[in-house]
Amino acid sequence: MVEATAEGGGVFGHFENGQFVEGYTGVPTAYKSPDTPGVVTLRFKVDDDGNLANDEPTVVEIKITVWDFTITDCPTDWLPEFDKSLDFELEIAPAVDHNGNSLASIINCTLNSSQEPGICNNKLRAEEQFQWDLQFLNPQNDFNVTSSSNEPYKNDKATTKQATTHAKLTVKCYDFGAYGTLTATAYIPNVGMRSARVKGNPGKFVVEIPIDDNNNFIADQWEREQGIKDLALLPTADNEIIPPPDGSGIQVGDGISLYEEYRGFLMEGLEHKRLNPVKKDVFVYDQDNLGFGYFGKLGLEIRENPRMTPDHKVTIFYNSDKHAHDQYAIKLVKDSTMEPPYDILGEATVPGLNSPVVTATIYTWRIQQAAQAHAGENWFDTYEKLLNITIAHELGHGVNLPDHDEQVVCIMNPGPNFDDLDAQTDYCSIRPTGCKMVFLLYLDF
């Protein structure tokens, strides 16, 4: 052999210690095909070195087909959303082999899906409570869609309508916390039954929806956005650090699991929000648009007006394997009753958050009367401060803050100091019993 060439890609070489090495001396003993599919023509030029040295070299030609069966991966930045679609491209290449025979095949796809109740933590799905979260769109152009069982709405099997080398497959998402896997198989002519590999990742044969390298059912993209990608947290983790934990060791986070923070909640007006996995969240239903006063100074992330049950429950639908604690919203209401006693400016039900029917009632007429009694004609500024202090005080009780002794300058003093209301517009942080140190968002004992 005097020459070896490959038209269409690939290289000749030899093996050393079981490993392919490009290049050879004398006669090549190995050939490495190209990474891209296609028809390759191998040519070997052979010449004798004997009596017929002056004859023309003999050229031997061998044609082979380098084939591939691929499916595109889930985009790295894709997050599940209700009623959102996701497309995948499937391809068998080349379209014909080196003998001119078509490689078209029937392609079969299987979708495995989560089955969380509802579409997020506090909204039931219209069709059925336990509908599958990921399904093949049905109908669609290139595939016939069926179910592997008699359960409705599963739509987990898809088969191309005819033998083909290229098809587009659409998956529909029905949950903000959906997760699953997608695989495809085809009988490649003269090769046999094969699984599609994920395009760009030769060793991967399963598409994750969404991309979830640490296998905690939460999209890696969201973890990157929140700065927690490298923490490898469990879906039940509850590790919020803002505000800092109290010193008792009883409470760490906000009672909402990491998965539920990611899956999110619907607020009134049907706006979906994923929560903050670093900052502690509290739900408040502001029935009469009172606002939150100085409550924000406690450092919590206030989530306004979530959808809830009549007893204020917010985590209506959940998967027990990923659930931390039932969550209730504090219902903030106005009572403008014009009757004494004027010294009662607001009330809150006990024992506080994580209990049904947690209501903070603000007596606006009594607040107005108290402000006018202490400030005379210029009472309105006093009224605004006193209203905001009262709201923050009662919402403080809603997250289990106790009243403080009047010697402590704090919103949680049992009565307002009309001589210096400005001193009562924040929560105290005196260690270890200050409000910013000891509040409990849920009771777990």
VEXGUTOR-791268 format. One record per atom (N, C-alpha, C): x, y, z. Coordinates in steps of 0.001 Angstrom, whole numbers, plus 500000, padded with zeros to 6 digits. Example, Ala and Ser with C-alpha at 12.3 -4.5 7.8 and 13.67 -1.06 7.14 Angstrom:
BEGIN
513190494310507800 512300495500507800 513200496700507800 512850497750507080 513670498940507140 512900500030507870 
END
This chain:
BEGIN
500840498816500000 500000500000500000 500883501245500000 500590502141499068 501417503335498985 500663504581499402 499324504490499510 498563505678499879 497183505271500382 496674506032501401 495324505809501917 494674507170502137 493516507370501548 492813508641501709 491355508378502063 490741509394502676 489325509291503063 488600510525502555 487736510332501593 486949511434501057 485635511514501828 485439512604502535 484241512741503365 484568512840504833 485863512785505167 486253512979506557 486814511737507204 487331511915508390 487951510826509126 489452510786508904 490161510040509716 491618509956509633 492061508516509814 493234508202509221 493862506894509395 494898506994510516 495150505845511116 496149505814512179 496429504398512612 496768504264513888 497065502939514442 496719502966515929 496824501799516534 496511501692517960 497798501570518766 497827502277519888 498890502135520868 498257501954522238 498536500798522846 497977500486524169 496444500614524185 495849500143523098 494395500147523013 493789501484522662 494591502520522405 494092503845522090 494411504191520642 493440504806519958 493669505230518585 494640506396518552 495623506325517653 496600507395517472 496614507750515988 496401509014515697 496386509457514317 497793509356513717 497846508948512448 499119508813511742 499615507372511752 500472507058510780 500975505687510683 502264505697509881 503017504648510071 504231504403509287 504019503112508515 504145503201507208 503904502010506384 502448501864506059 501815500892506646 500419500579506352 499544500972507542 498433501770507307 497531502104508426 496806500861508907 496594500821510221 495902499667510802 494556500045511431 494237501344511376 492976501770511984 492460503007511258 491169503218511380 490535504385510777 489508504934511773 489519506251511968 488560506915512852 487609507738511989 486316507439512103 485324508118511269 485120509553511738 484559510407510898 484309511796511290 483181511893512312 483129513041513004 482076513250513997 480745513580513349 480774514064512142 479545514429511448 479098513291510537 477780513066510420 477291511957509593 477442512258508104 477513511187507317 477617511324505877 478189510065505251 478389510106503934 478986508984503197 480475509267503036 481289508285503389 482741508415503307 483264507399502296 484163507848501445 484818506952500491 486268506764500918 486632505518501239 488010505182501601 488720504670500345 489867505246500011 490635504825498837 492013504353499284 492364503172498794 493671502592499086 494401502357497766 495580502937497637 496392502746496429 497441501688496752 497403500615495958 498286499465496200 499207499284495004 500492499075495278 501455498820494198 502387497709494652 502781496841493658 503699495764494029 505135496276493979 505988495514494547 507398495905494606 508249494780494016 507663494079492991 508355492913492451 508575492998490960 508266491889490266 508579491808488842 507791492800487993 506600493197488473 505760494103487677 505828495528488230 507039495956488573 507202497256489222 506779498412488345 506711498212487027 506380499331486158 504894499434485832 504066498517486415 502639498604486106 501975499697486952 500739500044486589 500007501082487293 499540500561488659 499553501433489692 499046501012491008 497563500670490934 497157499784491780 495747499397491879 495049500256492946 493893500775492606 493132501586493561 491915500791494023 491823500607495338 490684499914495940 489816500960496645 488523500947496371 487619501951496928 486550501262497760 486356501774498986 485328501237499893 484467502401500368 483151502261500249 482249503293500745 481555502820502019 481480503736502974 480791503436504237 479861504610504572 478893504338505427 477977505378505890 478227505647507370 478538506874507689 478625507307509089 477277507932509431 476477507271510271 475128507714510551 475032508279511972 473981509029512210 473717509568513543 472213509738513704 471743509546514920 470338509726515271 470312510620516502 469811511840516345 469927512824517423 468586513463517755 468520514000518967 467408514826519417 468005516054520090 467448517209519821 467978518429520435 467699518424521936 468568519090522686 468462519139524145 467469520212524567 467044520145525812 466237521218526391 467124522456526526 466670523630526148 467493524834526303 467901525032527762 469134525450527981 469643525589529348 468890526649530146 468299527638529468 467620528713530186 466112528491530302 465626527297529945 464188527047529950 463692526776531370 462623527477531759 461948527243533035 460507526810532750 459988525863533507 458612525416533264 457609526520533593 456614526637532745 455521527575532957 454234526929532473 453142527249533116 451849526706532712 451503527174531299 451053526230530475 450601526492529103 451744526960528197 452931526499528464 454108526859527665 454550525642526863 454966525857525614 455386524758524737 456890524756524553 457399523582524210 458828523388524014 459025522449522834 459820522857521836 460015522066520619 461346521328520624 461331520128520047 462529519312519896 462631518861518442 463853518832517928 464107518375516567 464753516988516621 464223516050515853 464789514714515743 465295514515514324 466481513909514196 467070513758512869 467859512461512771 467637511767511655 468481510640511255 469292511113510064 470579511039510170 471442511552509086 472557510553508793 472954510463507496 472411511158506330 471056510583505940 470425511245504985 469100510789504562 469167509465503818 470267509224503073 470470507955502353 471861507435502658 472037506109502581 473344505525502885 474198505467501622 475370504821501728 476316504788500615 475818503946499438 474788503164499661 474203502391498562 472986503081497960 472700504304498451 471554505029497945 470245504646498592 470301503834499659 469089503417500353 468696504449501415 467420504737501528 466936505701502514 467120505166503933 467489506071504840 467577505716506264 466316506132507024 465291506535506300 464052506954506950 463500505835507823 462977506228508970 462489505244509932 461311505818510695 460501504933511272 459477505348512229 460183505692513547 459928506879514065 460561507327515311 459529507277516431 459901506634517528 459026506504518692 459600507312519858 458765508108520506 459217508952521609 458385508655522857 459060508737524007 458414508487525296 458713509651526234 457676510116526916 457804511241527839 457430510791529240 458358510940530184 458068510686531592 457881512034532285 456862512149533116 456508513461533647 456150513413535123 456390514549535788 455892514744537148 454369514869537107 453760514744538267 452301514810538351 451926515582539617 452390516813539697 452061517648540848 450605518101540748 449887518134541866 448506518622541812 448463520124541559 447542520577540727 447437521997540426 448446522430539387 448596523762539221 449595524310538301 450726524994539060 450492525308540344 451526525836541238 451050525492542645 451576526149543667 451262525729545037 449861526115545507 449202527033544792 447892527478545282 446864527670544177 446979526869543116 445993526981542028 445724525618541431 444443525220541463 444020523954540878 444004524069539362 444384523009538675 444296522971537220 442842522786536806 442461523474535766 441042523504535391 440512522123535020 441276521361534209 440751520110533678 440658519016534743 441724518899535538 441761517776536477 442890518016537462 442651517714538707 443631518065539737 444965517361539524 444947516117539076 446192515364538982 446583515099537530 446452516077536698 446868515950535306 448389515876535232 448904515175534218 450349515077534039 450903516441533647 452060516785534214 452593518148534071 453231518402532709 453797517368532092 454372517476530753 453670516470529855 453221516918528694 452535516041527752 452940516414526333 452872515438525451 453038515758524037 451812516541523573 452072517601522837 450970518357522254 450155517417521370 448853517498521486 447992516592520729 446781517363520200 446635517446518856 447461516800517827 448660517664517452 449584517070516681 450688517820516093 451046517230514734 451766518012513943 451928517708512523 452649516395512242 453783516170512905 454647515045512525 454373513762513290 453623513834514379 453479512676515260 452020512363515564 451752511074515743 450522510624516375 450790510458517859 449928510996518677 450133510999520132 449116510071520781 449603509246521701 448744508321522443 449178508316523906 448463507521524685 448778507372526101 449167505935526385 450103505770527313 450539504412527655 449592503738528636 448576504448529095 447621503863530035 446255504465529765 445282504039530546 443929504551530386 443689505851531131 444719506318531871 444552507573532597 444394508719531602 443476509639531844 443291510755530902 444436511738530963 444608512461529864 445529513585529772 447000513192529851 447335511924529753 448737511554529901 449541511911528653 449091511477527468 449733511862526207 451260511729526267 451733510528526567 453160510330526815 453863509512525734 453138509103524700 453725508347523606 453498509099522298 454548509198521482 454431509875520190 455178509065519145 454532508819518018 455100508032516929 454936508803515628 456002508896514841 455889509635513581 454836508999512685 454157509843511944 453066509375511101 453562508552509920 454836508699509600 455438507923508518 456939507830508765 457582506942508034 459035506837508127 459653508161507669 460609508639508417 461173509954508123 462604510028508652 463320511031508180 464662511300508721 464693512606509501 463572513307509558 463524514554510305 462101514818510775 461960515202512054 460639515488512598 460761516496513734 459699517276513930 459631518219515048 458598517724516040 458992517704517307 458141517194518376 457897518320519382 456638518519519783 456289519593520711 455780519013522021 456374519483523123 455954519109524467 455252520307525093 454113520061525736 453349521125526389 453526521013527902 453696522153528565 453919522196530009 452656522698530695 452274522041531797 451058522401532511 451310522724533980 452561522967534362 452862523240535767 454129524081535861 454148525045536777 455321525895536966 456468525146537649 456207523952538127 457270523139538725 457472521825538005 457045521737536753 457093520478535996 458527520003535796 458684518679535753 459981518078535421 459731516698534819 460646516258533956 460488514960533327 461647514644532414 461513513563531664 462555513135530731 461918512726529406 462691512865528347 462237512537526993 463277511644526328 462822510533525723 463706509627524981 463072509297523637 463915508840522690 463436508481521355 464198507268520842 463512506413520092 464130505241519475 463676505146518023 464496504485517214 464150504250515805 464906503025515330 464321502321514365 465008501175513744 465747501698512525 467049501826512641 467871502332511548 468122501183510566 467765501339509292 467970500248508321 469415499754508304 469570498421508311 470871497754508283 471700498011509539 471109498609510542 471812498862511813 471072498209512965 469762498485513046 468970497927514127 468318499021514952 467653498625516053 466977499574516922 468011500369517703 467888501688517660 468843502558518330 468105503682519060 468747504198520101 468229505339520853 468867506618520343 468084507675520313 468627508967519891 469547509504520976 470667510042520548 471552510714521506 471246512206521492 471526512847522600 471263514278522707 472295515023521864 471828515858520967 472723516556520050 473724517406520813 474989517256520441 476046517991521116 476570517308522354 475995516158522722 476421515433523919 476396513939523610 477467513426522984 477448512049522456 477120510971523477 477449511182524747 477214510138525741 475867510237526437 475007511145526002 473733511371526682 472585510919525793 471698510092526341 470597509549525558 469227509888526167 469222510738527176 467980511149527839 467956512662527917 466860513271527462 466689514717527558 466008515039528886 466646515880529685 466034516345530927 465217517606530645 463996517646531194 463139518814531058 462711519237532463 463216520351532986 464272521215532452 465651520623532766 466730521335532380 468074520883532724 468241520940534234 468636519798534812 468698519687536271 469859518763536651 471068519285536618 472255518452536829 472340517882538233 471795518593539229 471899518077540599 470661517286541033 469752517021540096 468634516094540310 467788516417541535 467460517695541710 466590518059542836 465233518593542360 464896518302541088 463595518649540485 463445520155540235 464550520883540335 464532522336540181 465472522699539045 465024523550538139 465835523922536980 467135524584537426 468243524138536838 469542524737537146 469553526231536832 468807526648535792 468784528053535409 468270528925536548 467206528491537220 466655529265538337 467644529309539493 468323528194539741 469331528175540805 470477529120540490 470851529195539209 471886530161538822 471396531592539044 470166531858538643 469617533203538806 469579533616540273 469354532650541153 469248532954542573 470578532852543312 471636532455542612 472951532357543244 473122531156544145 472365530075543903 472456528901544770 472803527644543981 473288527809542745 473498526658541863 474469525651542450 475504526088543123 476557525182543588 476313524650544995 475131524909545572 474874524474546940 474289523070547023 473815522531545894 473267521164545834 472220520944546923 471241521838546992 470229521776548038 469135520776547695 468579520140548709 467460519235548531 466196520046548243 465203519437547579 463964520185547302 463239520610548570 463462519905549682 462803520247550952 463606521245551775 464738521723551252 465576522651552019 464803523922552344 465114524490553510 464466525732553954 465544526556554653 466382527209553859 467622527783554370 467745529289554199 466634530006554194 466735531455554028 467588532070555134 468422533018554764 469352533630555717 469076535115555927 468108535679555190 467762537093555334 466273537188555680 465933537781556846 466813538208557941 467495537007558612 468525537262559436 469245536155560071 468331535331560966 468668534067561186 467857533207562055 467852533721563490 466780533363564222 466753533721565636 467744532859566406 467988533225567628 468994532534568433 468500531296569131 467217530934568975 466676529800569713 466986528464569065 467289528483567778 467523527231567076 466247526570566610 465085527193566875 463810526594566494 463540526776565010 463830527967564490 463421528320563134 464622528743562304 464677528238561082 465784528582560185 465264529399559014 464362528838558234 463885529516557043 462519530136557246 461683530045556210 460359530644556295 459239529619556227 459592528339556278 458577527294556260 458141526875554883 458693527499553842 458359527151552460 459566526431551873 459368525241551364 460493524455550861 461087525110549612 462333524737549306 463016525284548135 462227525004546863 461712523786546720 460936523454545530 459683524316545428 459014524553546551 457801525374546528 458123526839546248 459270527326546727 459700528689546376 459880528791544859 460468527755544283 460718527707542828 459427527540542048 458552526662542511 457288526412541813 456387527642541847 456402528351542950 455750529638543014 454275529619543352 453713530815543436 452339531034543858 451649532012542910 450334531879542820 449539532860542088 449038533912543066 449234535171542713 448693536269543480 447365536691542853 446594537492543572 445339537987543007 445644538733541708 444789538575540728 445095539096539403 445795538065538548 445974536834539092 446553535702538372 448003535934537961 448721536742538685 450143536920538423 450933535851539169 451734535098538430 452529534049539042 453878534601539491 454303534215540688 455601534664541196 456344533490541819 457603533326541396 458499532433542118 459074533240543279 459354532571544395 459783533302545586 461303533385545672 461760534014546732 463182534251546948 463735533172547872 464660532324547408 465155531230548251 466164531679549297 466533532951549279 467514533474550235 466842534352551288 465752535031550904 465060535942551812 463735535335552254 463417535484553524 462212534884554078 460965535614553593 459979534831553195 458744535364552638 457605535261553645 456704536234553596 455473536185554381 454335536653553485 453185535976553579 452021536319552770 451074537216553571 450623538286552940 449650539182553562 448543539460552557 447295539241552984 446155539589552144 445597540915552635 445856541978551898 445455543337552269 444074543596551695 443062543175552437 441695543188551929 441209544594551586 441583545577552402 441034546928552247 442073547953551817 443175547462551226 444217548355550698 444758549316551748 445022548784552932 445602549591554001 447087549840553803 447746548985553023 449204549040552947 449806548299554122 451114548228554171 451777547419555196 452468548248556267 452242549553556235 452838550402557260 454339550247557312 454849550079558524 456298549908558719 456693548435558812 455793547548558422 456051546106558548 457286545685557754 457545546339556641 458704545984555825 460021546132556548 460059546922557616 461315547132558338 461759545888559106 460883544904559195 461298543645559833 462257542874558940 462296543208557665 463250542586556750 462707541442555947 461422541126556086 460834540018555353 460441540451553944 460339539458553047 459800539693551705 458283539545551797 457566540654551649 456111540631551801 455477540260550465 454703539190550455 453992538747549261 452533539124549405 452082540009548519 450790540638548680 449681539883547966 448588539680548697 447323539188548142 447441537877547358 447902536807547999 447926535506547303 446530534918547206 446337534029546244 445103533242546195 445114532276547375 443995532166548076 443976531333549273 442576530804549526 442474529866550447 441191529304550843 440518530241551844 439254529997552184 438576530862553152 439276530956554506 440064529924554874 440777530002556156 442205530533555990 442455531202554846 443726531904554581 444852530965554175 444584529694553921 445654528777553551 446161529091552148 447494529111551991 448114529468550717 448670528239550011 449317527317550732 449819526091550101 448665525097549991 447842525314548978 446633524516548812 446955523157548204 447831523148547207 448185521919546512 449690521737546594 450128520559546981 451557520344547114 451865518853547062 453109518559546780 453610517198546830 454261516988548192 453795516023548939 454272515844550317 455772515572550384 456342515028549306 457778514746549317 458617516020549223 457991517118548856 458744518366548683 458150519499549513 457368519178550501 456619520169551271 457260520347552647 457332521603553098 457895521882554420 456770522052555443 456003523122555331 454922523407556280 453743524012555526 452531523762556022 451382524468555477 451562525958555737 451196526770554747 451371528211554880 450024528924554811 449881529890555692 448679530719555730 449079532182555563 448179532953554983 448405534390554855 447789535113556049 448400536225556438 447780537109557416 446763537957556663 445539537949557125 444506538769556493 444440540103557216 444725541160556483 444749542516557036 443451543214556649 442653543637557672 441347544227557392 441172545537558152 440316546367557608 439994547657558237 438623547578558891 438538548116560111 437261548243560807 437114549704561207 436166550392560590 435992551822560867 434858552074561847 434607551092562717 433533551213563698 433719552464564549 432672553262564700 432742554506565469 432209554286566877 432963553577567673 432530553330569040 433757553128569925 433641553445571209 434760553227572132 434940551738572355 436044551269573007 437085552121573612 438113552562572569 438526553814572639 439447554362571661 440878553871571861 441170553301573030 442555552883573287 442912551598572552 441933550867572014 442213549655571244 442271550055569771 443484550137569225 443668550616567856 443735549484566841 444042548277567309 444134547135566413 444174545843567199 443859544737566536 443880543423567167 444379542390566176 445014541357566683 445460540249565827 445114538938566500 444620537980565700 444348536662566240 445651535966566576 445605535078567523 446768534304567932 446471532845567670 447463531927567575 448869532117567959 449772532694566885 449260533127565748 450136533722564748 450216532885563488 451168533230562645 451276532601561330 451399531086561448 450979530406560381 450884528950560313 449674528449561087 448711529334561321 447460528945561942 446313529424561064 445217528668560995 444093529100560166 443500530418560663 442953531181559731 442235532418560016 443080533354560872 444239533714560366 445092534706561018 444675536074560487 444096536915561364 443565538193560923 444127539317561779 444593540357561101 445014541584561785 443981542652561462 443291543135562489 442222544110562310 442703545484562750 442511546476561907 442951547846562180 441710548724562334 441561549353563506 440411550211563787 440758551640563382 440469551984562139 440912553268561591 440210554457562254 438917554306562616 438219555416563266 438827555717564625 439163554674565367 439769554884566683 441150555513566550 441890555114565516 443207555715565278 443041557202564969 442031557536564175 441785558943563851 441422559726565114 440555559163565953 440161559843567179 441346560056568107 442209559052568216 443396559188569071 444335560251568531 444508560294567202 445390561288566599 444849562689566811 443559562889566645 442968564216566843 443035564663568292 442919563696569202 442972564041570621 444356564503571042 445403564021570372 446775564341570780 447427565387569892 446884565633568713 447559566548567790 446696567740567382 445448567754567793 444612568904567505 444372569087566019 444484570344565570 444174570649564174 445154570004563190 446402569816563592 447411569209562718 447526567712562994 446389567031562949 446337565637563379 446678564641562279 446605565069561009 446696564083559934 448061563389559892 449159564132560077 450485563509560073 450599562498561212 450028562864562359 450026561933563492 449204560692563162 448069560894562484 447217559772562092 447979558809561180 448689559334560178 449424558485559241 450471557651559973 451222558283560861 452259557535561600 451632556495562505 450561556902563202 449915555965564120 449287554794563372 448707555055562198 448144553985561380 449232553009560956 450351553525560470 451430552649559994 452075551869561129 452160552478562315 452680551760563485 451719550638563876 450421550939563883 449425549940564282 449413548760563316 449470549043562003 449521547971561012 450736547090561238 451906547727561416 453141546960561617 453096546176562925 452457546746563940 452341546060565233 451498544791565103 450323544929564480 449433543763564368 450000542712563409 450630543139562316 451281542159561433 452453541504562149 453110542230563051 454165541638563868 453639540489564709 452460540698565301 451831539593566027 451532538435565071 451216538763563837 450923537721562853 452094536818562567 453325537306562789 454516536453562638 455091536119564012 454188536112565018 454492535589566351 455388536481567198 455407537770566957 456147538691567823 455312539030569051 455914539015570228 455187539396571438 455260540910571669 454395541413572540 454519542801572977 455802542974573783 456386544167573684 457574544494574478 457207545405575628 458048545394576628 457922546356577715 458007547771577150 457282548709577738 457261550068577222 458631550738577270 459566550185578039 460905550768578099 461702550485576817 461283549499576049 461962549180574805 461350550020573684 462195550763572965 461711551591571865 461491550686570654 460223550435570341 459929549423569316 458486549550568859 458235549141567625 456867549069567121 456007548170567992 456606547180568625 455842546204569395 455587546638570823 455815547914571166 455348548424572447 453831548297572494 453273548001573663 451825547773573730 450984549018573487 451554550190573616 450795551414573393 451665552470572748 451082553396571958 451872554419571281 452362555496572239 453534556027571967 454098557149572714 453879558402571873 452826559140572177 452468560289571348 453482561421571447 454325561382572473 455354562416572594 456470562215571578 456649560976571094 457720560701570118 457341559474569290 456366559647568405 455950558522567558 457065558088566623 457938559024566227 459019558667565308 459919557588565885 460006557506567203 460859556494567840 460240555103567771 458968555021567348 458282553730567299 458038553270565869 458810553751564917 458582553395563512 459497552266563034 460150551569563953 461005550445563572 460920549387564658 461297548158564279 461365547060565238 462728547068565922 462757546645567166 464021546651567902 464884545459567490 466176545603567684 467115544516567344 468057544237568497 467570544461569723 468384544202570914 468549542696571075 469786542235571130 470020540803571298 469859540407572764 469315539229573048 468861538219572070 467344538242571875 466641539217572499 465182539152572500 464532540185571601 465317540937570811 464735541942569928 463878541328568844 462932542111568350 461989541600567348 462690541039566120 463768541691565717 464464541242564509 465295539994564766 465296539525566005 466055538327566359 465156537121566625 463919537356567065 463159536245567633 461887535883566875 461526536619565821 460245536301565191 460272534903564597 459112534244564643 458962532893564084 457876532952563014 458271532628561778 457290532673560702 456320531491560760 456738530425561371 455824529306561555 456142528648562884 455183527969563458 455367527284564731 455487525805564461 456571525215564910 456844523812564608 457104523045565893 456326523327566876 456511522651568160 455182522585568896 
END
